[in-house]
Amino acid sequence: MSQTPVAPGANPYGITLYTVTTASGSDFNLQTQEEADWYENRRDRYQADNHFPNVSDLQDLDRLLTLETMLNRWTLWLGQGFDYMYSRVDEGQLKDNIQKYSVEIRLLKASLGIDKATRDKEKGESLADYTASLLQRAKEFGYHRNEQYEIVVTKFYELSAMVKTYDRCDDEERAMLDLSMETIFEWIRDKVIKDFDEHSAAFRKNQSIWVRDM
């Protein structure tokens, strides 16, 4: 969480506010801890489920989150019949605001390509496009397997040479070559396991980008 309570003296109304960080990186003040939690959860979900490649998209996402925060606030007020200050609300005005903001939210989601209609269209837009994407990912996975095979085979022959050299040498020769059970195990940890794990981790990171691109 990146919420920072703003002291009452920091605003003209003497009210404690809660600062969150928007998708584009700016500060945004909200009225309650619950609103701040809701905003951050929504922001993180949008960014985890979608891919926004430039700052313009992030600024549009900021605007969407602002509209949805207001809609969430007004829906709560309408349901309970009073606002955060326990003052009675104008239900007619709230319903009107909710209706207008709902329209803006739908339009903004469509422009960002994250509305359900756009997602469904992209999923079934073209069998040829889907097949091409699938083949590309299969090719990249094949490259990954080939690279893994190269790492395994190369490391195996290096290990085999080290073990055979160890077996052929006496203690003095092993000391001169700095070749011992300890150095062999150290090499396995640092040059085999570590290299293989780093290669696998890099591929998993690339796979996560695939998911966000879909």
PyMOL commands that set and color helices and strands:
alter all, ss='L'
color gray80, all
select helices_A, chain A and resi 8-10+33-49+55-80+91-112+116-123+127-168+171-176+181-213
alter helices_A, ss='H'
color red, helices_A
select strands_A, chain A and resi 4-6+17-21+27-30
alter strands_A, ss='S'
color yellow, strands_A
deselect
rebuild
show_as cartoon
